[in-house]
Amino acid sequence: MDFLLLLAIGLLIALAKMVDVTIGTLRVISVIDGRLKTSFLLGFVEVIIWLAVISITLERVQENPLFGIFFALGFSLGNVAGILLERRIPLGNLTLRVVGGPEVREVALRIRELGLGATVLPGEGRDGERLMLFTFLPKSFLRRVQAILQPRRDHLFYTIDYGGVANKVLLPANAQPAGARRFFRRK
């Protein structure tokens, strides 16, 4: 097989595998968030691409092991692309927990100013009484919430986790998905 044809087929394998794995990343997020229609559609497209890529690769890998390298390259690039895309597309919800002293009330006030809900509860930690803040927020608000937390980092402990499904998310009116983003909202 001439070098240019090998390179062209290899790059096609790598690109298709990269798209397959990237779609798989978005599908996993959709499954975690309980987005049935989105999960179905992404899973369907992902498997069609996977079948095509694996068929082409297995058909040619014995002829030239470099096709296996292209497949692995596409898989690895797909992981990176999926992570980068997931960071750029604010899909899903997050659960934020903050533990600290009196500054937790200020954080709660600032989060509420964004139009989000925030609940503050009393607690007890290693060093005595603490306040605990809980909120469930769309991922699109993460940067704004991190900007609130950043100046207080030394006085707070916080965790941010994928939120999954909730029976209610308090959102400001302008936070509703619009246009093409409606496709990704929870259904």
Order of alpha helices (4+ residues) and beta strands (2+ residues): alpha-alpha-alpha-beta-alpha-beta-beta-alpha-beta
